[in-house]
């Protein structure tokens, strides 16, 4: 069983930055594709939006168009941790951010990721 725990959320003004972390249990972290999704206020869980994904090697990460150029996903396999650096934050980035893990799936659909964290709240004020 894989457990994921997010941290780093909080309240920030528009234009500010935050760095989210997601630490996983288990010895096979380096084999997992890792991703970040977000659930905006008023949206259902099934409407979680893809943010970014990174392969086991860290090469060629994928980003949603809405965050491209502002967010950076990275991973440290020695620390079993994936990060999401968020810069130039906008009020529309306000959401609960969750990390997810998959064995081989490397896409933007939540159903492709069997393992999920509980999420961390990010609030961007205008």
C-alpha positions in Angstrom: 0.0 0.0 0.0 1.3 3.4 -1.0 0.6 6.4 1.3 1.0 9.9 0.2 1.1 13.0 2.5 1.0 16.5 1.1 2.3 19.7 2.8 3.1 23.3 2.0 -0.3 24.7 1.3 -1.5 28.0 2.8 -2.7 31.5 2.1 -0.7 33.7 -0.3 -1.4 37.0 -2.1 -1.7 37.1 -5.9 1.7 37.1 -7.5 3.2 35.2 -4.7 4.8 31.7 -4.5 4.3 28.4 -2.7 6.0 25.1 -2.8 4.0 22.0 -2.2 5.6 18.7 -1.1 4.3 15.1 -1.3 6.1 12.4 0.6 5.3 8.8 -0.1 5.9 5.6 1.9 7.4 2.5 0.4 10.6 1.5 -1.3 9.4 1.8 -4.8 8.7 5.5 -5.1 11.3 5.9 -7.9 9.2 3.5 -10.1 6.0 5.6 -9.8 4.7 8.3 -12.1 3.7 11.2 -9.8 1.2 13.9 -10.5 -0.6 16.8 -9.0 -4.3 17.5 -9.3 -6.5 20.3 -7.9 -10.1 20.6 -6.9 -11.4 24.1 -7.0 -14.1 25.4 -4.6 -17.6 24.3 -5.5 -16.3 21.5 -7.8 -16.9 17.9 -7.2 -14.2 15.4 -6.6 -14.8 13.9 -10.0 -14.0 17.4 -11.5 -10.4 17.4 -10.2 -8.2 19.3 -12.7 -4.8 17.9 -13.8 -2.0 20.2 -12.9 1.3 18.4 -13.7 2.9 15.0 -13.9 6.4 13.7 -13.8 7.9 10.3 -14.8 10.1 8.2 -12.7 13.2 9.7 -14.3 12.0 13.3 -14.1 12.4 13.9 -17.8 9.8 15.7 -19.9 7.2 16.6 -17.3 3.7 17.4 -18.4 1.8 20.5 -17.4 -1.7 21.8 -17.8 -1.9 24.9 -20.1 -3.3 26.9 -17.2 -0.1 26.5 -15.2 2.6 26.2 -17.9 5.4 28.6 -17.3 4.3 29.3 -13.7 4.5 25.9 -12.0 7.3 23.4 -11.9 7.1 19.8 -10.9 10.2 18.0 -9.7 11.1 14.9 -7.6 13.8 13.7 -5.3 13.7 9.9 -5.4 16.2 9.6 -2.5 13.7 11.5 -0.3 10.6 9.8 -1.8 9.2 13.2 -2.4 7.6 15.1 -5.3 7.4 18.9 -5.3 5.2 21.5 -7.0 6.8 25.0 -7.1 4.1 27.5 -7.8 5.0 31.0 -8.9 3.0 34.0 -10.0 -0.1 32.6 -8.3 -3.5 33.8 -9.3 -6.8 33.8 -7.4 -8.1 31.1 -9.8 -5.3 28.8 -8.5 -7.2 28.5 -5.3 -8.0 24.8 -4.7 -7.2 21.7 -2.7 -4.1 20.3 -4.3 -3.6 16.5 -4.2 -0.7 14.4 -5.3 -1.3 11.0 -6.9 0.8 8.0 -7.9 0.6 5.5 -10.7 2.7 2.6 -11.8 2.8 3.2 -15.5 0.0 5.6 -16.4 1.4 9.0 -17.4 -1.6 11.1 -18.3 -4.0 13.7 -17.1 -7.0 11.7 -16.1 -7.6 11.1 -12.3 -8.9 7.6 -12.8 -5.4 6.6 -14.1 -3.9 7.1 -10.7 -4.8 4.5 -8.0 -3.0 6.2 -5.1 -3.9 9.6 -3.6 -3.0 11.9 -0.8 -5.6 13.8 1.3 -4.8 17.1 -0.2 -3.5 20.5 1.0 -5.4 23.8 0.7 -4.0 26.6 -1.4 -5.7 30.0 -1.2 -4.7 32.9 -3.3 -6.1 36.3 -2.3 -6.5 39.1 -4.8 
